[in-house]
Amino acid sequence: MNLILIRNFTKAHFPKRFNYLEKVSYDGMSDYAKKMEQLSRQIFNEVVSPTEKTSMRVVERHSYIPLYKNPHYVKWYPRLSEITKLMGILRDHGLYRDEHLDFREEYARLRILRGKMPFVPKDKRTGEKIIRKVKTPEY
């Protein structure tokens, strides 16, 4: 680092406060200004010492908010009713496999083959049967 030394005057020439060597770099910053700059960078979590562009790219990549903390990704919820309908349409066309629903339909089909009535759940409050249509798969 290239420094310019300003002439140190004796006590006779200047008051007591000017009796020191003030070092100024070519960019015009004194030592005090540099230290204050370093302190502010430490406070605000910035890079303290001058760095090259290639190193700064690494610093910038590490300074991003991770996806699991980013509210744009974390607080997003799909519209469940629309997604359910779309998945049902895809399932009807054979493009999506809902294993749980396949399992339930297969057991309903086996109950009918054994001669039992299809399982119809009852409402807990009223005791009425909840009517659901059981789809027969087209094999």
N, C-alpha and C positions, 0 to 999 in steps of 0.2 A: 504494500500500500504506500503510495507516494504522499508524503506530507510536506506542507509548507510551514516553516517555523516563522512565526511573527516575532519580531525583535523583542527581547526581554529588556524593558527599561528598568532602571534602578528605582529605588524608593523615592528618590528626589524628583524624578520626572513625573511619576504618576502616583495617585493615591494608593493606599494599601490594597484595595480590591483588584487593581490591575497588575499587581506584582507577581505574575506567573506567566509561563510560556503557554500560549494558546495555540494548539495544533489544529489546523484546518486542512481537510483533504481537498482534492481537486473539485469534488462536487459541492463544496461549500459547507459541509457539516462539521461542527465541532465535535470533540470527544463527548461532551455532555449530550448533544443532540443524538449522537450515535447510540449512547447508552440508553437514552430515553426511548429511542426507536426499538432497540432490542427488548427493553422492558415491556413496551406496548405490544410487541409481537408475542412475547411470552404470555402476557395476560390474555390476549385474544386467540391463542393457540395457532399462531402462524409460524412459518419457518423463520428462525432467528437469524441464521447466517445466510449470506448470499449463496444461492444454489444455481446449478445449471438447468437448462430446459428439460433435459432428459430426466434428471432427478425430480424436478417439479411435477412431471407427469405422474410419477409414482405417488408423490405426496397428494396430488389432486385426486387420484383414484382412491386412495385410502381415506380421504376426507369426506367422501360421499356418505349419505345416510344408508345403512344397510336396508335391504328390502323388507326384512321382518320388522324394522322400526319405522319404515316409511308409511305415513297414514294413507297415502294414495293407494297402496297395495293392501294394507292391513284392514282398513275400514270399508272395503268393497264387498258387497254381498250381491249375488245374482238374484234375479227375480225368480223365486222358486216355482210359482204356478206356471209361468211360461216355460221354464226349463223342463218341468215335469211333463207338460203337454208335448213339447218338442221331442223329448226322449221317448215318449209313448209312440209318436208318429215314426220315429226312427226304428223303434222296436218292431212295429207292425211291418215295416219294409225290410226287416232283417238286418239293419245296419247297426243295431245296438243290442247288447245282451244284458238284461236285468236278471241276474241269477236268482235273486230272492223271489221275484215275481214268478219266474219259471218254476221254482220249487213249490210255491204255493199253488199254482195252477196244476202242477203234476199231482200233488196230493189230493186236490179237489177231484181230479179226474179218476184217481185210484179209489177214492171213497165211493164215487158213483159206480165204478165197476164192481166193487164189493157188495153193492146193493144198499149202501147207506145213503142217507140224505146228505146233500152238501151242507157243510158247516155254515150256519148263519148266526153271527154274534148278536147278543141282545144289548140294548142300551141299559146302562147301569141304573140310571135314574127312573126311567119309565118302564123298563122291562119289555119294551117292544122290540121286535126283530129288526135289525138293520139289514136292508135288502141291498145286496151287491151282486152285480152280474158277474158270473164266472165265464171267462172266455175259454172256449175250447180251441186249443192250438190246431192250426191247419198244417199237418205234416204231409 
